[in-house]
Structure formats: C-alpha cells, structure tokens
Amino acid sequence: MMEVKTYTFYAPCPLLDIEAMQTWLEDMSMEGYLLKDCSKARHKFYFYKIEPLSTRYRLTLVSDKIEEWNLRPNEEFVSISE
C-alpha cells in the first residue's frame, strides 16, 4: 500500500481567531490541500494534496486551555461538497 504524502503548513493567524482559521482552511482546500491533522504545540497543520475542492470548515472553541483542544477532523461532522 502506497503511503500518501503529507504537506505541512503553519497557521497564518492566531488559533483563537476562529473566523480567520476557518477562512484559511477553506482557502487551503480551494488550493488543493485537505486537512489531515495538526500539532497544537507548534501551530503546524498537516494536509493531503487533492484536487481543488470547495470545503466548508466550522470550528467551535470549547475551551481556552490549549491542552484540551482536539483539532483533528471529526469524521462524524466532516462533509465535502462538490
């Protein structure tokens, strides 16, 4: 089985700026990068390379304590529009 290459980007805005983060993630999708995972410690985000796609991200701040954050995509809420 071939391993899928992962691309790493740093968030261009504060993680607590929810609107800016959503916009950035949606822009990344339109550039052909789909969120895979992230690292809270270094504000790194990991993406798969895909065909450009219109994707809507909705983030909700549930705690202001970074150690409690779960920034990984929740499969239950992931939806991709064509």
C-alpha positions in Angstrom: 0.0 0.0 0.0 1.4 3.4 -1.0 1.7 6.0 1.7 0.0 9.3 1.0 2.4 12.3 1.2 1.5 14.9 3.9 2.2 18.6 3.5 2.9 20.8 6.5 1.9 24.4 6.8 1.9 26.8 9.8 -1.3 28.7 10.7 -1.0 32.2 9.3 -3.2 33.6 12.1 -3.8 33.0 15.8 -5.5 29.7 16.5 -8.1 31.5 18.6 -9.2 33.7 15.6 -11.9 31.2 14.6 -13.2 33.1 11.6 -9.6 33.6 10.2 -8.8 29.9 10.8 -12.0 28.7 9.0 -11.2 31.0 6.1 -7.6 29.8 5.9 -8.6 26.1 5.9 -11.3 26.7 3.3 -8.7 28.6 1.1 -6.3 25.7 1.5 -8.9 23.3 0.3 -9.5 25.5 -2.8 -5.7 25.3 -3.4 -5.9 21.5 -3.2 -5.0 20.8 0.4 -7.4 18.9 2.7 -6.8 18.9 6.4 -5.5 15.7 7.9 -4.2 16.6 11.4 -2.5 19.4 13.3 0.0 20.0 16.1 -1.2 22.3 18.9 2.3 22.8 20.2 3.8 24.4 17.1 0.7 25.5 15.2 1.5 23.1 12.4 -1.2 21.8 10.2 -0.9 18.7 8.0 -2.7 18.3 4.7 -3.3 15.8 2.0 -2.8 17.0 -1.6 -6.1 16.7 -3.5 -7.8 18.3 -6.5 -9.0 21.8 -5.5 -12.3 21.4 -3.7 -14.9 23.7 -2.1 -14.9 22.6 1.6 -16.6 24.4 4.5 -14.9 24.3 7.9 -16.8 25.2 11.0 -14.7 25.5 14.2 -16.1 25.8 17.7 -14.0 26.9 20.7 -14.9 24.6 23.5 -12.0 25.6 25.9 -9.4 28.3 26.1 -7.0 25.8 27.5 -4.9 24.6 24.6 -4.1 21.3 26.2 -7.8 20.4 26.0 -8.2 21.2 22.3 -8.9 18.4 19.8 -8.2 20.0 16.4 -8.3 16.7 14.4 -11.2 16.5 11.9 -14.2 14.7 13.5 -15.3 12.2 10.9 -18.9 12.5 12.2 -19.0 16.1 11.1 -16.8 16.1 8.0 -18.7 16.8 4.8 -17.2 17.6 1.4 -19.2 19.4 -1.2 -18.6 19.1 -4.9 
